[in-house]
Amino acid sequence: MNTIQLIRNTLLLLLLGWAGPLVAQNDTKEQIVVPLSDPSKPGFVTVALVGGSIKVVGSSGKDIVIDAVSSNRRTDRDDKVDPNASGMKRISAGNGMEVRAEEKDNKVNISTDSWKRPIDLTIRVPQRCSLKLKTVNHGDVTVENVTGTLEISNVNGAIQLSNISGSAVANTVNGNLVATFKAIDADVPMAFSTLNGNVDVTFPGNTKAAVKIKTDQGDIYSDFDIAVDKSEPKSTRTEKNGMYKVSVEDWVKGKINGGGPEVMMKNMHGNIYIRKAK
């Protein structure tokens, strides 16, 4: 296997506390460039972080370019007091990090040791690129100028999708979810949800969709004329061990421009905005 094939198949960057350039506030930065096996075809990038932010930007380049930053931000683990160290001074162990990128058949899997400390990733990709991105703490997920299938998940942070084309399934728990489409895949269903925050999605004016919308403690607003289904809410009755339960479905269902694939939007504490692109 030649050097180029090795680079394409596996790129491993191991940065110890003394390795890599040190910049302001003791941040550690490094870059990995990952060539695609066939640049003429779309790419697919998968990222899963425990701590840190993910930013993906579509560009005219052919490679996947990963900029990784390990910062000195404190985590929940850092805030814990060790009772056995009373009266002692704490010595920082540095901001080393490990980032691994593996490429095969245009599929790039990026993994890190972000469970140790937050690692922020900025990834430049070709514009035609599908994404599967996930983070849990200490960061937001941002995607700009990408065409493809997007699967985005966050727990404690926002999701911002700008100038995208294709389809998206995006959910977060604590944070706003904002998405702006310049074009959509007319045959693919989509879903957007958060627990604490607003869901704010902008579609092209010619979008055809069957919407299914629910907010428990908020309001729903739309630029589109939605033909709302006026049928009675569906009720479900169940019985178990002498306990009886009646559930009434309170989804708002309707059609945009005559209907199309389902677009689900849901949150608990926040509003839902369905906007028409100007």
For each residue, the residues with C-beta under 8 A, 3 or more apart:
1: 5 6 9
2: 5 6
3: 6 7
4: 7 8 35
5: 1 2 8 9
6: 1 2 3 9 10
7: 3 4 11 34 35
8: 4 5 34 35 36 37 103 104
9: 1 5 6 102 103 104
10: 6 100 101 102 103
11: 7 32 34 100 101 102 103
12: 98 100
13: 30 32 68 98 99 100 101
14: 19 98
15: 19 20 28 30 70 96 97 98 99
16: 19 94 96
17: 93 94 95 96
18: 94
19: 14 15 16 96
20: 15 28 29 30
21: 28 29 30
22: 26 27 28
23: 26 27 28 29
24: 27
25: 71 72
26: 22 23 72 92 94 95
27: 22 23 24 69 70 71 72 95
28: 15 20 21 22 23 69 70 95 96 97
29: 20 21 23 67 68 69
30: 13 15 20 21 67 68 97 99
31: 65 66 67 68
32: 11 13 65 66 68 99 101
33: 63 64 65 66
34: 7 8 11 63 64 65 66 101 103 108
35: 4 7 8 39 62 63 64 103
36: 8 39 41 43 62 63 64 103 106 108 126
37: 8 103 104 105 106
38: 41 105 106
39: 35 36 62 63 126
40:
41: 36 38 106
42: 106 126 128 129 130 148
43: 36 64 106 107 108 125 126 128 129 130
44: 106 107 108 129 130 131 132 148
45: 56 64 108 110 123 125 129 130 131 132 133
46: 107 108 109 110 131 132 133
47: 54 110 111 121 123 131 132 133 134 135
48: 111 133 134 135
49: 52 54 112 114 119 121 134 135 136 139
50: 114 115 135 136 137
51: 75 114 115 117 118 119 135 136 137 138 139
52: 49 112 114 118 119 120 121 135 138 139
53: 118 120 121 135 138 139 140 141 142 157
54: 47 49 120 121 123 133 135 139 140 141 142
55: 120 121 122 123 141 142 143 144
56: 45 122 123 124 125 129 131 133 142 143 144 146
57: 122 123 124 125 143 144 145 146
58: 124 125 126 127 129 144 145 146 147
59: 124 125 126 127 145
60: 126 127
61: 65 124 126
62: 35 36 39 126
63: 33 34 35 36 39
64: 33 34 35 36 43 45 101 103 108 123 124 125
65: 31 32 33 34 61 123 124
66: 31 32 33 34 99 101 110 121 122 123
67: 29 30 31 121 122 123
68: 13 29 30 31 32 97 99 112 119 120 121
69: 27 28 29 119 120 121 122
70: 15 27 28 95 96 97 117 118 119
71: 25 27 95 117 118 120
72: 25 26 27 92 95
73: 117 118 138
74: 78 79
75: 51 78 79 117 118 137 138
76: 79 80 137
77: 80
78: 74 75
79: 74 75 76
80: 76 77
81: 85
82: 85
83: 86
84:
85: 81 82 88 90
86: 83
87:
88: 85
89:
90: 85
91:
92: 26 72
93: 17
94: 16 17 18 26
95: 17 26 27 28 70 71 72 117
96: 15 16 17 19 28 70
97: 15 28 30 68 70 112 113 114 116 117 119
98: 12 13 14 15 112 113
99: 13 15 30 32 66 68 110 111 112 119 121
100: 10 11 12 13 110 111 112
101: 10 11 13 32 34 64 66 108 109 110
102: 9 10 11 108 109
103: 8 9 10 11 34 35 36 37 64 106 107 108 109
104: 8 9 37 107
105: 37 38
106: 36 37 38 41 42 43 44 103
107: 43 44 46 103 104
108: 34 36 43 44 45 46 64 101 102 103
109: 46 101 102 103
110: 45 46 47 66 99 100 101 121 123
111: 47 48 99 100
112: 49 52 68 97 98 99 100 119 121
113: 97 98 116 119
114: 49 50 51 52 97 117 118 119
115: 50 51
116: 97 113
117: 51 70 71 73 75 95 97 114
118: 51 52 53 70 71 73 75 114 137 138 139
119: 49 51 52 68 69 70 97 99 112 113 114
120: 52 53 54 55 68 69 71 139
121: 47 49 52 53 54 55 66 67 68 69 99 110 112
122: 55 56 57 66 67 69
123: 45 47 54 55 56 57 64 65 66 67 110
124: 56 57 58 59 61 64 65
125: 43 45 56 57 58 59 64 129 131 146
126: 36 39 42 43 58 59 60 61 62 129
127: 58 59 60 145 146 147
128: 42 43 147 148
129: 42 43 44 45 56 58 125 126 146 147 148
130: 42 43 44 45 148 149 150 166
131: 44 45 46 47 56 125 143 146 148 149 150 151 152
132: 44 45 46 47 151
133: 45 46 47 48 54 56 141 143 150 151 152 153
134: 47 48 49 152 153 154
135: 47 48 49 50 51 52 53 54 138 139 141 153 154 155 157
136: 49 50 51 154 155 156
137: 50 51 75 76 118 155 156 157
138: 51 52 53 73 75 118 135 156 157
139: 49 51 52 53 54 118 120 135 154 157
140: 53 54 154 157 158 159 160 175
141: 53 54 55 133 135 152 153 154 157 158 159 160 172
142: 53 54 55 56 159 160 161 162
143: 55 56 57 131 133 146 150 152 160 161 162 164
144: 55 56 57 58 162 163 164
145: 57 58 59 127 162 163 164
146: 56 57 58 125 127 129 131 143 150 164 165 166
147: 58 127 128 129 164 165 166 183
148: 42 44 128 129 130 131 165 166
149: 130 131 166 167 168 185 188
150: 130 131 133 143 146 161 164 166 167 168 169 170
151: 131 132 133 168 169 170
152: 131 133 134 141 143 159 161 168 169 170 171
153: 133 134 135 141 170 171 172
154: 134 135 136 139 140 141 157 158 159 171 172 173 175
155: 135 136 137 172 173 174
156: 136 137 138 173 174 175
157: 53 135 137 138 139 140 141 154 172 174 175
158: 140 141 154 172 175 176 177 178 197
159: 140 141 142 152 154 170 171 172 175 176 177 178 179
160: 140 141 142 143 178 179
161: 142 143 150 152 164 168 170 178 179 180
162: 142 143 144 145 180
163: 144 145 180 182
164: 143 144 145 146 147 150 161 168 179 180 181 182
165: 146 147 148 181 182 183 184
166: 130 146 147 148 149 150 183 184 185 188
167: 149 150 184 185 188 189 190
168: 149 150 151 152 161 164 179 181 190 192
169: 150 151 152 190 191 192
170: 150 151 152 153 159 161 177 179 191 192 193
171: 152 153 154 159 177 191 192 193 194
172: 141 153 154 155 157 158 159 175 176 177 193 194 195 197
173: 154 155 156 194 195 196
174: 155 156 157 194 195 196 197
175: 140 154 156 157 158 159 172 194 196 197
176: 158 159 172 194 197 198 199 200 270
177: 158 159 170 171 172 192 193 194 197 198 199 200 201
178: 158 159 160 161 198 200 201
179: 159 160 161 164 168 170 192 200 201 202
180: 161 162 163 164 201 202 277
181: 164 165 168 184 201 202 203 204 207 277
182: 163 164 165 204 277
183: 147 165 166 204
184: 165 166 167 181 188 190 203 204 207
185: 149 166 167 188
186: 208 260 261
187: 261
188: 149 166 167 184 185 261
189: 167 261 262 263 264
190: 167 168 169 184 261 262 263 264
191: 169 170 171 263 264 265 266
192: 168 169 170 171 177 179 199 201 263 264 265 266
193: 170 171 172 177 199 264 265 266 267
194: 171 172 173 174 175 176 177 197 198 199 267 270
195: 172 173 174 267 268 269
196: 173 174 175 267 268 269 270
197: 158 172 174 175 176 177 194 267 269 270
198: 176 177 178 194 218 267 270 271 272 273
199: 176 177 192 193 194 215 265 266 267 270 271 272 273
200: 176 177 178 179 272 273 275
201: 177 178 179 180 181 192 265 273 274 275
202: 179 180 181 275 276 277
203: 181 184 207 209 224 256 274 275 276 277
204: 181 182 183 184 207 276 277
205: 276 277
206: 257
207: 181 184 203 204 224 256 257 260
208: 186 256 257 258 259 260
209: 203 255 256 257 259 260 261 262 263
210: 253 254 255 256 259 260 261 262 263
211: 226 252 253 254 255 256 262 263 264 265 274
212: 251 252 253 262 263 264 265
213: 220 251 252 253 254 264 265 266 272 274
214: 250 251 252 265 266 267
215: 199 218 219 220 266 267 268 270 271 272
216: 267 268 269
217: 268 269 270
218: 198 215 267 269 270 271 272
219: 215 271 272
220: 213 215 252 271 272 274
221: 271 272 273 274
222: 226 273 274 275
223: 274 275 276
224: 203 207 256 257 274 276
225: 256
226: 211 222 254 255 256 274
227: 254 255 256
228: 252 253 254
229: 253 254
230:
231:
232:
233: 248 249 250
234: 248 249
235: 246 247 248 249
236: 246 247 248 249
237: 244 245 246 247
238: 244 245 247
239: 242 243 244 245
240: 243 245
241:
242: 239
243: 239 240
244: 237 238 239
245: 237 238 239 240
246: 235 236 237
247: 235 236 237 238
248: 233 234 235 236
249: 233 234 235 236
250: 214 233
251: 212 213 214
252: 211 212 213 214 220 228
253: 210 211 212 213 228 229
254: 210 211 213 226 227 228 229
255: 209 210 211 226 227 258 259 260
256: 203 207 208 209 210 211 224 225 226 227 259 260 274
257: 206 207 208 209 224 260
258: 208 255
259: 208 209 210 255 256
260: 186 207 208 209 210 255 256 257
261: 186 187 188 189 190 209 210
262: 189 190 209 210 211 212
263: 189 190 191 192 209 210 211 212
264: 189 190 191 192 193 211 212 213
265: 191 192 193 199 201 211 212 213 214 272 274
266: 191 192 193 199 213 214 215
267: 193 194 195 196 197 198 199 214 215 216 218 270 271 272
268: 195 196 215 216 217
269: 195 196 197 216 217 218
270: 176 194 196 197 198 199 215 217 218 267
271: 198 199 215 218 219 220 221 267
272: 198 199 200 213 215 218 219 220 221 265 267
273: 198 199 200 201 221 222
274: 201 203 211 213 220 221 222 223 224 226 256 265
275: 200 201 202 203 222 223
276: 202 203 204 205 223 224
277: 180 181 182 202 203 204 205
278:
